[in-house]
Amino acid sequence: EFLGSVRSIEEDAGVVLGKGIPIIMVTAHKEAFMKAFKEGCDDYILKPINAQALISKIEAAISKK
């Protein structure tokens, strides 16, 4: 439960959800990302990974911070 651990540490430090480390889930299953969003995931990308799409998601996540 890496995602839960990161969000728990952020919460303990007083970081507001959505203001912490951007987490982009990489998955081959569309259903899996819904659980991840509930646990604090910021975005997702489906496999096979398109490099430019991943770069765009990373840039978008960083620009929000």
WONOR-V442163 format. One record per run of one state. SS is the DSSP state (a for helix, b for strand, c for the rest). FROM is the first residue (numbers start at 1). TO is the last residue. If there is no record, write none. Layout:
BEGIN
ss->[SS | SS]
from->[FROM | FROM]
to->[TO | TO]
END
This chain:
BEGIN
ss->[c | a | c | b | c | a | c | b | c | a | c]
from->[1 | 2 | 13 | 24 | 28 | 30 | 39 | 43 | 47 | 51 | 65]
to->[1 | 12 | 23 | 27 | 29 | 38 | 42 | 46 | 50 | 64 | 65]
END
